[in-house]
Amino acid sequence: MFRVDNEKCVGCGLCIEDCFVKDITFIKDKAFIKNKDCIKCGHCIAICPVNAVSTDEYNMNEVIEYDKETFHVKSDNLLNFIKFRRTIRKFKDKEIEEEKLLKIIQAGRYTPTAANVQNVSYVVVHDKIQELRELVLESLNNLAEKIMKNSTIEKELKYARIWKMMYKVFKRNPNKQDSLFFFSKNIIIITSPNELNAGLASSNMELMCNALGLGALYSGFFILASQNSDKIKKFLNLEENTKIVNCMIIGYPDVKYLRTAPRKESSIKWM
Ligand SMILES: Cc1cc2nc3c(=O)[nH]c(=O)nc-3n(C[C@H](O)[C@H](O)[C@H](O)COP(=O)(O)O)c2cc1C
């Protein structure tokens, strides 16, 4: 339940004005939350000038007061940060600290979700990464065989050849080359019924990786493999209808980029 402390409420109406589902009203000049259509977005808590609003559904100790010094990011710095992030495909043989992994997940957790449903979940794989690698490569190899039998599309055949080769290399010696996880020590799998929610969370998580001195790679290969294998879902202990939306391969980069990479011009229509 979201509630207003009547002793503190000054009746300014800011929470009423900001509540887009109109779940707050005035009763005797004090704000009153009906808790009927509330989507628990927490705007009422964030906007109250006298800190009169609280909830027992979230941890109120996590709510922090705005502080320009520690909250503000200059737009040019933000853009440079986005421009300079790179997909990392070479990692150091170094463990990632647990607090860093938790901070990456915090970045996902605080990302908005449609209707504030907060339906993004995470699986962090460390100990069982080699077993998972084998399952993924097996699934890609099966997919490759299907493509080779049924397709004449050159782009599909190209990937089929790559996946067959990856599987063969793994089977010959799993420690020699790893074009799937790039010998990373941790991967985070992001699941959600809503692909956009998971995608947005992933993007913020990737930025956090960079802020922590880590690097990441989104693995489209993993996503494809998991969509074609019930074994992978079972291995990850996921319920049958859980949708794997993304997979982030994370580690300390063993590569140094000196400048940003170029991009196509944006396609924009101004109307
Ligand atoms: C959704 C998605 C899936 C990707 N899957 C793979 C992958 O399976 N393997 C890989 O090596 N790179 C993968 N990438 C990395 C892209 O190739 C990379 O983002 C792109 O070349 C631009 O390079 P940059 O990330 O360094 O800017 C993926 C990227 C995205 C956004």
The ligand as an SDF file (V2000), in Angstrom:
LIG
                    3D

 31 33  0  0  0  0  0  0  0  0999 V2000
   21.3310   -7.6900  -30.2270 C   0  0  0  0  0  0  0  0  0  0  0  0
   22.8110   -7.8880  -30.5080 C   0  0  0  0  0  0  0  0  0  0  0  0
   23.3030   -9.1670  -30.7090 C   0  0  0  0  0  0  0  0  0  0  0  0
   24.6640   -9.3650  -30.9620 C   0  0  0  0  0  0  0  0  0  0  0  0
   25.1550  -10.6400  -31.0810 N   0  0  0  0  0  0  0  0  0  0  0  0
   26.4800  -10.8400  -31.2460 C   0  0  0  0  0  0  0  0  0  0  0  0
   27.0300  -12.1810  -31.2830 C   0  0  0  0  0  0  0  0  0  0  0  0
   26.3120  -13.1880  -31.1670 O   0  0  0  0  0  0  0  0  0  0  0  0
   28.3670  -12.3320  -31.4360 N   0  0  0  0  0  0  0  0  0  0  0  0
   29.2120  -11.2590  -31.5480 C   0  0  0  0  0  0  0  0  0  0  0  0
   30.4170  -11.4550  -31.6740 O   0  0  0  0  0  0  0  0  0  0  0  0
   28.7100   -9.9640  -31.5130 N   0  0  0  0  0  0  0  0  0  0  0  0
   27.3980   -9.7380  -31.3370 C   0  0  0  0  0  0  0  0  0  0  0  0
   26.8860   -8.4540  -31.2630 N   0  0  0  0  0  0  0  0  0  0  0  0
   27.8000   -7.2900  -31.3450 C   0  0  0  0  0  0  0  0  0  0  0  0
   27.6480   -6.4560  -32.6320 C   0  0  0  0  0  0  0  0  0  0  0  0
   28.2970   -7.1050  -33.6700 O   0  0  0  0  0  0  0  0  0  0  0  0
   28.2520   -5.0680  -32.3380 C   0  0  0  0  0  0  0  0  0  0  0  0
   27.4260   -4.4190  -31.3930 O   0  0  0  0  0  0  0  0  0  0  0  0
   28.3540   -4.1850  -33.5700 C   0  0  0  0  0  0  0  0  0  0  0  0
   29.2660   -4.7380  -34.4830 O   0  0  0  0  0  0  0  0  0  0  0  0
   28.8240   -2.7600  -33.2390 C   0  0  0  0  0  0  0  0  0  0  0  0
   30.0410   -2.7790  -32.5310 O   0  0  0  0  0  0  0  0  0  0  0  0
   30.1450   -2.0680  -31.1080 P   0  0  0  0  0  0  0  0  0  0  0  0
   29.1740   -2.7830  -30.1860 O   0  0  0  0  0  0  0  0  0  0  0  0
   31.5450   -2.1960  -30.6450 O   0  0  0  0  0  0  0  0  0  0  0  0
   29.7320   -0.6280  -31.2660 O   0  0  0  0  0  0  0  0  0  0  0  0
   25.5380   -8.2390  -31.0230 C   0  0  0  0  0  0  0  0  0  0  0  0
   25.0060   -6.9520  -30.8260 C   0  0  0  0  0  0  0  0  0  0  0  0
   23.6800   -6.7600  -30.5580 C   0  0  0  0  0  0  0  0  0  0  0  0
   23.1560   -5.3600  -30.3250 C   0  0  0  0  0  0  0  0  0  0  0  0
  1  2  1  0
  2  3  1  0
  2 30  2  0
  3  4  2  0
  4  5  1  0
  4 28  1  0
  5  6  2  0
  6  7  1  0
  6 13  1  0
  7  8  2  0
  7  9  1  0
  9 10  1  0
 10 11  2  0
 10 12  1  0
 12 13  2  0
 13 14  1  0
 14 15  1  0
 14 28  1  0
 15 16  1  0
 16 17  1  0
 16 18  1  0
 18 19  1  0
 18 20  1  0
 20 21  1  0
 20 22  1  0
 22 23  1  0
 23 24  1  0
 24 25  2  0
 24 26  1  0
 24 27  1  0
 28 29  2  0
 29 30  1  0
 30 31  1  0
M  END
$$$$
